[in-house]
């Protein structure tokens, strides 16, 4: 079998390209969240539009062009390895910070009806994004640590849902309320 693989034609530099792309992906997943943290600590908003560096965008684009989507077998493998991964989307924490800002706008007495509606729509999109990440085992269990930004968001969001008597139900709300995240 090894001999068959060796006889197949390869792209020039394929081994180097694969290692380079993998190294770039790991770099992006480790370093970009730190840049995101600094951006939001300094009071920034909308990292994806206002601050994301071109080199992160290129690394992500090249990686996505080279990688195939996971099959069912690969998802099972990812489930087994989830505790050792870095969160796959290096901008995950930017999404979380934007969700926190959306919650603050919802609760603010100074926000307009249009701002509140936009914030609510953003939160619904965020919930769908989070569940997609969870279902694909694309986030690290560390997002569920008590003092993480994600859990901070969840606390604010859960409080908003209860105090506003919002009967909105979603898979994420069920996942969190039922404590499923503790087994992730």
Helices and strands as residue ranges (DSSP letters): H 2-7, H 14-41, H 47-50, H 54-66, H 72-81, G 82-84, H 92-107, H 113-135, G 141-144, H 149-163, H 171-177, G 180-183
